[in-house]
Amino acid sequence: MAFSSSSFFDEDIETIDPPPIIGITGHTSREVFMDRTIGGGAPLILPQPDQHMFPSTRPQPFAQSTVPEPAPPSSFPTHSQTQFDSYAPPPSYIPGQRPTPDDLNSCSNYLIHVGEPVMRDVDMLRLKSYVEYKINTRTTKNETFTAIRRFSDFKWLYDSIMARYPGFFLPPLPDASVFGSTSGRFHPEFIEKRRQGLERFLNRLAADPVLEESHELNVFLRLDKEVFELEKQRRQETATAAKSGGGFFGMFRTLGQSISSLGQTVSNVFVGQPANVPDDKRMERHKNYVDGLSMELRKISSAMSGVVNARKELAARYRDLGDALQTLGSLDKNCQLGSALSYTGIGVVQNAELIEAQSREEALQVEERLQDLVSVVESCKEGLKQGAATLATWQVAQATLDRESEKLRRLAEKRSIEEPVVAESVRQLEAVLGRDREQHSRVSDTINGQMRKLHKSKLRDLREIFLEFLQLQRTRTNQIDARWQDLYLCIERLDSSALPPE
């Protein structure tokens, strides 16, 4: 599927320009946070929290909670302040005191380290074993706290924030599956990659000015293991009660319901195709754009992986060539030719090392960042699904109201005794329809703002990635070319009439 430059980059999105943001994958500054306790004790370099691709205004969440929402900061930084100066520490938190769920408040600007993975053996065959991670968090007010979490807890955090802030484009979690990995889920290499992904996920969440104040993130970072499990259980019971008490329409108001199920319900209700079925063309444009962007980024990422692998192969072949030249030169080591060939072989091996180093740099600084960018764009689809879900819910409500209104009209003509009952049903459906329309409007507006930020951060990140790529080409090409020139002059100076001694 081809995309023109105008349709691919210049989408018409009607929203207010957001404040300046930092790219999806990049950071503007880095800071030494704490020492790793595993792997040599080298200082861990973590990015300072920056704004990524999320809105700077705080939407009113749809899901209701019995836990009070944290208050927003009372002031914002001026140019004379640092980015941390205007935020006060949570007033209800006392260092050394174990907080309860209702005692939590917002804490701005976290620095988070996920480390010390420990495997918990539940059974001898490790069928139910799992890995726990120690999460050390420090705020910019030097407030520190520690939590122990497993991967399913991170998934709970993702799902909870997604449900509470519908339409947000959340950063991706690392892949839960070991398919495609050369090792099992308890292999140190797989655990380390997952640890890095979980750390990146938390720091990206905390870098967003809206999500860093979310009650869910505070619960996740602050509560100890036992209290956290109780809080999860309480929220699960509340969500279950809300679903069971919502009746027929309550089922469709659960944003986590699958889109395929909603789509089937819509097709079943739209018998006769009513003329006033609501639609949202912006959602369709957003979906097409994200699908196209994801596809093109995957192509670029795949091509970059091919470049890295080809360069590794080229380095290996050059190394073989250099070794062979040195061996050939050793046969006539007492003459000009032998010395020149040996020197050339050494130079070819050195260039092979430069090419191999370039492949490693490209893998780390370009290939991995492109793969991460693909994951970020793919995660945006979850927010778009929520928009599709609220639209489908609105469509179901509209179709049901149309059907009941038609039934009421026929009953009124017959002066049926059922008319008052159906009339009351129509009034209730009208109220439901209004709420569904408003909910979709809010989610759609949120997605619209997220798309604007995705456009800007995508352009910024691609610019940074390929500037890095081109700088690598310039630097390494100059070094390699200089070596080739030196070897060329060495061979050129050979006296073709010189013979080895007898």
C-alpha positions in Angstrom: 0.0 0.0 0.0 1.5 3.3 -1.1 1.1 6.6 0.7 1.6 10.0 -0.8 3.6 12.6 1.1 0.6 14.8 1.5 -1.7 12.2 2.9 1.0 10.6 5.0 2.3 13.7 6.8 -0.3 16.4 6.4 -3.4 15.1 8.1 -6.1 17.5 9.0 -6.5 17.4 12.8 -8.6 20.0 14.5 -7.1 20.6 17.9 -5.1 23.3 19.7 -1.4 23.1 19.4 0.1 21.3 22.4 3.2 22.6 24.2 6.7 21.6 23.0 7.4 17.9 23.5 10.3 15.5 23.6 10.5 12.7 21.1 9.0 9.3 21.7 12.3 7.5 22.1 14.7 10.4 22.8 15.5 12.4 26.0 17.0 15.8 26.4 19.2 15.0 29.4 20.5 12.2 31.4 21.4 11.8 35.1 23.2 9.4 37.3 20.5 7.9 39.5 21.9 5.1 41.6 24.4 2.2 41.5 23.3 -1.1 40.2 23.7 -3.9 42.8 24.1 -6.5 40.0 26.6 -6.4 37.2 29.7 -4.7 38.5 28.2 -1.8 40.4 28.6 0.7 37.6 26.4 3.8 37.9 23.1 3.5 36.2 22.4 6.4 33.7 18.7 7.2 33.6 16.9 9.8 31.5 15.4 12.7 33.3 11.6 12.7 33.0 10.6 14.7 30.0 7.3 15.2 28.2 6.8 12.6 25.5 3.7 12.2 23.4 1.0 12.8 25.9 -1.3 15.8 26.4 -0.4 18.5 28.9 -4.0 19.1 29.9 -5.6 16.7 32.3 -8.8 15.0 31.0 -11.5 14.0 33.4 -11.3 10.2 33.6 -14.5 8.2 32.9 -13.9 5.3 35.3 -15.0 6.2 38.9 -12.9 5.2 41.9 -13.5 5.3 45.6 -9.9 6.4 46.1 -9.7 10.3 46.0 -8.0 11.6 42.9 -4.7 13.5 43.5 -4.8 17.2 43.2 -2.9 18.8 40.3 0.2 21.0 41.1 -0.7 24.4 42.4 1.8 26.2 40.1 4.0 25.6 37.2 7.6 26.5 36.6 8.7 29.8 35.3 11.8 30.4 33.2 13.8 31.3 36.3 12.9 27.9 37.9 14.2 24.4 37.2 11.6 22.0 35.9 11.3 20.6 39.5 11.1 23.7 41.6 7.4 24.3 41.4 6.3 20.9 42.6 5.8 20.1 46.3 6.3 16.6 47.7 3.1 14.7 48.6 1.9 16.2 51.9 0.4 12.9 53.1 3.6 10.8 52.7 6.0 10.4 55.6 9.3 8.7 54.9 9.5 5.4 56.7 5.7 5.1 57.1 3.9 2.6 55.0 1.2 4.4 52.9 -2.3 3.1 52.4 -4.1 3.4 49.1 -6.2 6.3 50.4 -3.2 8.0 51.7 -1.5 8.4 48.3 -1.0 11.7 46.6 0.6 12.8 43.4 4.4 12.8 43.1 5.9 14.7 40.2 9.0 13.9 38.3 10.2 10.4 39.2 13.5 8.7 38.4 12.8 5.0 38.3 15.1 2.0 38.2 13.9 -1.6 37.7 16.5 -4.1 38.8 17.4 -7.1 41.0 15.3 -9.7 39.2 14.6 -12.7 41.4 13.0 -15.9 40.2 10.3 -17.4 42.5 10.0 -21.2 42.1 6.4 -22.2 42.7 6.8 -25.8 41.5 9.7 -28.1 40.6 9.0 -27.9 36.9 8.8 -24.1 36.9 5.5 -24.2 35.2 4.1 -21.5 37.5 7.4 -19.9 38.4 7.8 -16.1 37.8 10.4 -13.3 38.1 10.0 -10.4 40.5 11.7 -7.1 40.0 12.7 -4.5 42.6 11.6 -1.0 41.6 13.5 1.8 43.2 12.0 5.2 42.8 13.4 8.6 43.7 11.6 11.9 43.3 13.1 15.2 42.6 12.5 16.1 46.2 14.8 13.3 47.3 11.9 11.1 48.3 12.6 7.4 47.8 10.5 4.3 48.0 10.8 0.7 46.9 8.3 -1.9 45.5 8.5 -5.5 44.5 6.5 -6.3 41.3 6.2 -9.1 38.8 5.4 -8.8 35.1 1.6 -9.3 35.6 1.6 -6.3 37.9 3.0 -4.2 35.1 0.2 -5.5 32.9 -2.3 -4.5 35.6 -0.8 -1.0 35.6 -1.1 -0.7 31.9 -4.7 -1.9 31.7 -5.8 0.2 34.7 -4.4 3.4 33.2 -5.8 2.5 29.8 -9.3 2.1 31.3 -9.1 5.2 33.4 -7.7 7.5 30.6 -9.4 6.2 27.4 -7.9 7.5 24.2 -4.4 8.0 25.7 -1.5 6.5 23.7 0.4 4.7 26.4 4.0 3.6 26.0 4.4 -0.1 25.2 5.2 -2.9 27.6 8.0 -5.3 26.5 6.7 -8.4 24.7 5.2 -11.0 27.1 6.0 -13.8 24.7 9.3 -15.7 24.4 8.6 -16.6 20.8 11.3 -15.3 18.6 13.8 -15.4 21.4 16.7 -17.8 21.3 16.3 -18.4 25.1 13.5 -19.3 27.5 11.7 -16.8 29.7 14.1 -17.5 32.6 17.2 -17.1 30.6 19.4 -14.1 31.9 19.4 -12.5 28.4 15.6 -12.5 28.1 15.2 -11.3 31.7 17.6 -8.4 31.1 15.8 -7.3 27.9 12.5 -7.4 29.8 13.9 -5.5 32.7 15.1 -2.8 30.4 11.7 -2.6 28.7 9.9 -2.4 32.0 12.2 0.4 33.2 11.7 2.3 30.0 7.9 1.8 30.3 7.7 3.2 33.8 9.9 6.2 33.1 7.9 7.1 30.0 4.7 6.9 32.1 6.2 9.1 34.8 7.5 11.6 32.2 3.9 12.5 31.2 2.5 15.4 33.4 -0.9 13.8 33.4 0.0 10.2 34.0 2.6 10.9 36.6 -0.2 12.2 38.8 -2.4 9.2 38.2 -3.5 7.3 41.2 -2.7 4.0 39.5 1.0 4.8 39.0 1.3 6.0 42.6 -0.3 2.8 43.9 2.1 0.8 41.7 5.3 2.6 42.8 4.5 3.2 46.5 2.6 0.3 48.1 4.4 -2.7 49.5 3.6 -6.1 48.0 0.8 -7.1 50.4 -1.1 -3.9 50.4 -0.7 -3.6 46.6 -2.3 -7.1 46.2 -5.3 -6.0 48.4 -5.7 -2.9 46.3 -5.7 -4.9 43.1 -8.3 -7.2 44.5 -10.5 -4.3 45.7 -10.4 -2.7 42.3 -11.2 -6.0 40.6 -14.3 -6.5 42.8 -15.4 -2.9 42.1 -15.0 -3.4 38.3 -16.9 -6.8 38.5 -19.8 -5.2 40.4 -19.9 -2.3 37.9 -20.2 -4.7 35.0 -22.9 -6.9 36.6 -24.9 -3.9 37.7 -24.9 -2.1 34.3 -27.6 -4.1 32.7 -27.7 -4.6 28.9 -26.1 -1.3 28.0 -23.6 -1.5 30.9 -22.0 -4.4 29.1 -21.2 -2.2 26.1 -19.8 0.6 28.2 -16.9 -1.5 29.3 -14.0 -0.1 27.3 -12.0 -3.3 27.6 -14.6 -5.3 25.6 -13.3 -6.6 22.3 -14.0 -4.6 19.2 -15.0 -7.7 17.3 -17.8 -8.4 19.8 -19.0 -4.8 19.6 -18.9 -4.9 15.8 -21.0 -8.0 15.8 -23.5 -6.5 18.1 -23.8 -3.4 16.0 -24.4 -5.5 12.9 -27.1 -7.4 14.7 -28.8 -4.2 15.8 -28.6 -2.4 12.5 -31.3 -4.4 10.8 -32.8 -2.2 8.2 -29.8 0.2 8.2 -31.2 3.3 10.0 -30.3 6.5 8.2 -29.0 8.4 11.3 -26.3 6.0 12.4 -23.5 8.1 13.9 -20.0 8.0 12.3 -16.6 9.6 13.0 -14.5 10.1 9.9 -11.6 11.4 12.0 -11.3 8.0 13.7 -11.1 6.3 10.3 -8.4 8.7 9.1 -6.4 8.2 12.3 -6.5 4.5 12.0 -5.4 4.5 8.4 -2.6 6.8 9.2 -1.3 4.8 12.2 -1.6 1.6 10.1 0.4 3.1 7.3 3.0 4.6 9.6 3.5 1.3 11.3 3.8 -0.5 8.0 6.4 1.9 6.6 8.4 2.0 9.9 8.5 -1.8 9.9 10.0 -1.7 6.4 12.6 0.8 7.4 13.4 -1.2 10.5 13.7 -4.4 8.5 15.9 -2.7 6.0 18.2 -1.3 8.7 18.5 -4.8 10.2 19.6 -6.0 6.8 22.2 -3.3 6.6 23.6 -4.2 10.1 23.7 -7.9 9.2 25.3 -7.2 5.8 28.0 -5.1 7.4 28.8 -7.8 9.9 29.1 -10.3 7.1 31.3 -7.8 5.1 33.6 -7.4 8.2 34.0 -11.1 8.5 34.9 -11.4 4.8 37.4 -8.5 5.1 39.0 -10.2 8.1 39.4 -13.4 6.1 41.0 -11.4 3.3 43.4 -9.6 5.7 44.5 -12.9 7.3 45.1 -14.4 3.8 47.2 -11.4 2.7 49.3 -11.6 5.9 49.9 -15.3 5.2 50.9 -14.6 1.6 53.2 -11.8 2.7 55.0 -14.1 5.2 56.1 -16.3 2.3 58.3 -13.4 1.0 58.9 -11.6 4.2 62.4 -10.5 3.3 61.4 -8.5 0.2 59.4 -5.4 -0.5 56.4 -7.3 -1.8 56.2 -9.6 1.2 56.4 -6.6 3.6 53.8 -4.6 1.7 51.4 -7.5 1.5 51.7 -8.2 5.2 51.2 -4.5 5.9 48.1 -4.5 3.6 46.7 -7.5 5.4 47.0 -5.8 8.7 45.3 -2.7 7.4 42.4 -4.8 5.9 41.9 -6.5 9.3 41.9 -3.1 10.9 39.2 -1.9 8.5 37.3 -5.1 9.2 37.3 -4.1 12.9 36.1 -0.6 12.0 33.3 -2.0 9.9 32.3 -4.4 12.7 32.3 -1.6 15.2 30.1 0.4 12.8 27.6 -2.5 12.7 27.5 -2.6 16.5 26.9 1.2 16.7 24.2 1.0 14.0 22.5 -1.8 15.9 22.5 0.0 19.2 21.9 3.6 18.1 19.7 3.1 15.0 18.3 -0.4 14.6 17.1 -0.7 18.3 15.7 2.8 18.3 13.7 2.1 15.1 12.4 -1.1 16.6 11.4 0.8 19.7 9.6 3.4 17.5 7.7 0.6 15.8 6.5 -0.7 19.2 5.5 2.8 20.3 3.4 3.3 17.1 1.9 -0.1 17.5 0.8 0.7 21.1 -1.1 3.7 19.7 -3.5 1.3 18.2 -4.8 0.4 21.7 -6.0 4.0 22.2 -7.6 4.0 18.8 -9.5 0.8 19.7 -11.0 2.6 22.6 -12.3 5.3 20.3 -13.8 2.6 18.1 -15.3 1.0 21.2 -17.0 4.2 22.3 -18.2 4.8 18.7 -19.7 1.3 18.5 -21.4 1.8 21.9 -22.9 5.1 20.7 -24.0 3.4 17.5 -25.7 0.6 19.4 -27.5 3.1 21.6 -28.7 5.1 18.6 -29.9 2.0 16.7 -31.8 0.8 19.8 -33.4 4.2 20.4 -34.5 4.3 16.7 -36.1 0.9 17.0 -37.9 1.8 20.3 -39.0 5.1 19.0 -40.5 3.4 15.9 -42.2 0.9 18.3 -43.6 3.8 20.4 -45.0 5.5 17.2 -46.9 2.3 16.2 -48.2 1.9 19.7 -49.4 5.5 19.8 -51.3 5.0 16.6 -53.0 1.9 18.1 -53.5 3.6 21.5 -52.0 0.5 23.1 -51.8 0.2 26.9 -48.1 -0.6 26.5 -47.4 3.0 25.3 -46.5 4.5 28.7 -43.9 1.7 29.3 -42.3 2.1 25.9 -42.3 5.8 26.3 -40.4 5.6 29.6 -37.9 3.2 27.9 -37.4 5.8 25.1 -36.7 8.5 27.7 -34.1 6.3 29.4 -32.5 5.4 26.0 -32.3 9.1 25.1 -30.4 9.8 28.3 -28.1 6.8 27.7 -27.5 8.0 24.1 -26.6 11.5 25.3 -24.0 10.0 27.7 -22.6 7.7 25.1 -22.3 10.5 22.6 -20.6 12.7 25.1 -18.2 9.9 26.1 -17.2 9.3 22.5 -16.8 13.0 21.9 -14.3 13.2 24.8 -12.4 10.1 23.8 -12.3 11.3 20.2 -10.9 14.7 21.2 -8.3 13.0 23.4 -7.2 10.8 20.5 -7.1 13.8 18.2 -4.7 15.5 20.6 -2.6 12.4 20.9 -2.4 12.1 17.1 -1.1 15.6 16.9 1.6 14.8 19.4 2.4 11.5 17.5 2.9 13.5 14.3 5.4 15.9 15.9 7.3 13.3 18.0 7.5 10.9 15.0 9.2 13.6 12.9 11.5 14.6 15.7 12.5 11.0 16.5 13.1 10.1 12.9 15.2 13.2 12.4 17.3 12.3 15.5 17.7 8.6 14.5 18.8 9.3 10.9 21.1 12.2 11.9 22.8 9.7 14.2 22.9 7.2 11.3 24.4 9.7 8.8 26.9 10.9 11.4 28.0 7.3 11.9 28.4 6.9 8.1 30.5 10.1 7.9 32.8 9.2 10.8 33.4 5.6 10.0 33.6 6.2 6.2 36.4 8.8 6.7 38.3 6.4 9.0 38.0 3.5 6.6 38.8 5.6 3.6 41.9 7.0 5.3 43.1 3.4 5.9 42.4 2.4 2.2 44.3 5.4 1.0 47.3 4.5 3.2 47.2 0.9 1.8 46.9 2.2 -1.7 50.0 4.3 -1.4 51.9 1.4 0.2 51.2 -0.9 -2.8 51.8 2.0 -5.3 55.3 2.6 -4.0 56.4 -1.0 -4.8 59.1 -1.4 -7.3 57.7 -3.9 -9.8 61.3 -4.9 -10.8 62.4 -5.8 -7.3 62.9 -9.5 -6.8 63.2 -11.4 -3.6 66.7 -12.5 -2.6 67.8 -15.9 -3.7 
